[in-house]
């Protein structure tokens, strides 16, 4: 068959594909489902075997080797991928969540998207401080700032440092002014102790927060609650750290 004839036959072949139950979108072949969802056919078959795409009652099998799949599988597969990559959920937990509370899971993802959009918009609106201005203001050597960026504590762009980066730099400048410098063995790598300790805490905090907000309040109210908690949380962490630090110093003295 010529290329022209093949192209002419394609619409007819698609029109002949089975329709979804209720006359919704036409069902998809496995190759089409894989292309639209961005995962391999092997991954989709694994999801099917694990029950992540439901019981399969909407799949239409026209022969032993040919089947058509509902178009909503695309959104379900994308949701599974996000829960795996962004919320670090194993497939076993994803299956349970989708079976028990599919609407809540979708609300969680919607909330997550809106919070991310609002947070990024707020950060962009505040602007950045140039690298030169930071060096002049805080008198921290360039190589120290570059090393902090290399290890991921700071994340400057060509536009400079965002507000949280500047807060970190300001704190490091205060430490150095108080004697916490290289002469006593304090280096930029000491910051990793706090970053690595905070990562799992923040991940758990976000998970708990979203789980409580999703489906309980509307998205706009949820973003307001998150924004209102930023500064109190900063104060809470600082106060708790100070309390624990003093308690440990007293314990060391008692020894």
N, C-alpha and C positions, 0 to 999 in steps of 0.2 A: 504494500500500500504506500502511495506517495505521501510526502510530508503534508501536502495540502489536504489530501483525503483524510489523513489522520487528524489534523486540526479540525476539519469539518465534522468528524465523527465524535470528537470529544464532548461537545455539548449534549449530543444525543445519549452518549453513554452515561453522563452525569444525570440527565433527566430520568434515565431508567433505574437509577439507584433507589432502593427502598426509602420510603418516607418514614420519619419518626412517628411514634405513636401520637395521636392527636393532631397530625398534620403540621407539626412544627418543622424545624430545619431538617433538610435531608440528612440521612445517616451517612457516616463517613467510612471509607475503607481504612484499613490499618495504616497504610502508607500516608493517607491524608491526615489521620489523627496524629500520627507521629510528627508530621511536618508542622501542623498547627500548634501542637503543644510543646514542641521543641525537645522531645525526648525520643529515645529509640523505641522501635517496635518491641525489642526484648524487654525494656523497662516497663512498657505498658502491659505486656503479658505478665510480668512479675506482679505489677499492681493488681491485675485481675485475679491472679492466683491467691494473693494475700487478702482479697476482699476489699481493697481500698476503693474500688469503683462500684461498689454495690454488689448485688446478687447476680447481675448480668441479665435481668429480665428484659431490658431494653435492647439487647443485642439481637440482631436479626441474622441468622445463619442461613445462607442460600445454598450451601453445599458443604462438603466435609472440609474443604480448604478455603472457603470464602465466607466472610462475615462482615457485617456493617455495624458501626458503633454510633451511639447518640452523640450529637454535637456538644452536649453539655459536659461530656467527658473532658473536653479541652480545658474548661475552667476548673474542673475537679483536679486534673493532673497539675495544672499550674499552682493550685492551692496546696497540693501535697508537696510540691517542690519548695514552695516558700516555707512551709512548716518545717521541712527538713533543713534547709539552708539557713534560714533566718532565726528560727526558734529552736533549732537543734533537737527536734522531736524525732524519736525513732518511729519506724513504720507501725509498730505495734500500738503505740499511743495515738498516732494519727488515725489509724483505723477505728479505735475506740471513740475518739472525739468526733469523727465524721458520722459514726453510727448513732451516737447518743445525742449530740448537740450540733448538727451541721449549720443551723442558723447562727448559733453563738460563735462558731469558728469563723464564719464569714464576717460577722460583726467585728470580731477581733482583728481580722486582717484589714477591714475598712478603717477601723479606729487607728491601727498601726500606721496605715498610709497617711491619714490626715494629720496625725501627730508629727510624723516625719516631715510632711510638707510644711506644717506650721513652724516646727523647730528650725528647719533650714531657712525658711523665709525670714524668721526673726534674726538668725545669725547673719544672713546676708545684709539685712537692713542696718545692722549695727556697724557694718564696715570693718575694715582691718587697719592695723597699725603697721607702718612700713618697718622693714628690718633695720634700716638706718636709725629711725626714730627710737626703736627699742634699744639698740646698742648704746645710743647717746644717753637715753634716759636712765637705763639701769646699769650701765658700765659692766656688762657681762661680756667676756671675750667672745669673739666671733666663733672660735673653734668649739667653745662650750655650747653655744646655741646650735651650731651645726651638728654636734654629736647628739644633742637632745632630739634633734629632728631625725637623725639616722636611726636611733633606737625607738622612735615612735612616740616619744613623750610629747613632742611638739609636732604640729602639722602645718607649717607655713606654706603659702603659695606665693606666686609672683607679687600679689598684692600685699603681702606681709602676714602678720599674725592676727588671728581672730581674738575675741575678748577673753576666751578661756585660756588660750595660749599666753596672753599677756598676764593673766592672773598667775599662771604657773611661773612665768619668768620673774614676776615681781616677788613671788614667794622665794624663789631660788636666790634672787639678789639679796633679800633680807637674811636668808640663811648664811650666805657668803659674808655679808657685813658683820654677822654675829660670830664669825670664826669657823663656820662650817666650810672649810675650803680644802684644796688639794694637799696643803701642807700637813693637815691632820688625817689625810687619807679619805676625805669625803670627795666623791666624784659624781658625775652625772648618772652613773649606774645605780647609785643609791635610790634614784627616783623610781627605778623599775620595781623595787620592793612594794611601793605603794600602788603603782599601776597594776601589777600582777595580782595583788591582793584585792583590788577594787573590781577587777573585771568580772569575776564570778558573782560578786555581790551585786553589781549593777545589772548583770544579766538576770539574776533572780528577782531583783527589785522591779525591773521592767515587766517580767513575766507576771509577777503577782499583781502589779498595778493594772496591766491590761486585762488580766483575767477578771478583776473585780469591776472594771469599768465597762467592758464590752457587754452590750446587751442590757446594761442597767441604766445608763444615761445616754443622751444623744451625743453625737460626736463633738459638737461645738462645746458643750458643757464639759466633756471629758478633756478636751485640750485646755480649757480654762483651769481645770483642777490640776493638770500636770504642770502648767506654767506657774500656778500659785504655790506649788510645792518645792520649786527649785531652791529658793533662798532658805526657807526653813530647813530643808534637808541639808544644805551646806552647813548651817549653824549646828544642827543636830550631830552631824558627823564630827565637826570640829570639837564640840563639847564632849562627846563620848570618847574621842581619841585622847583629849587632855585628861579626862578622868581616869582612863585606863593607863595612860603614861605615868601619872602621879602614883597610882596604885602599884604599878610595877617598880617604880623607884623606891617606894616605901618598903616593898617586899625585898628588894635587893639590899637595902640598908639593914633590914632586920636580920638578914642572913650574915 
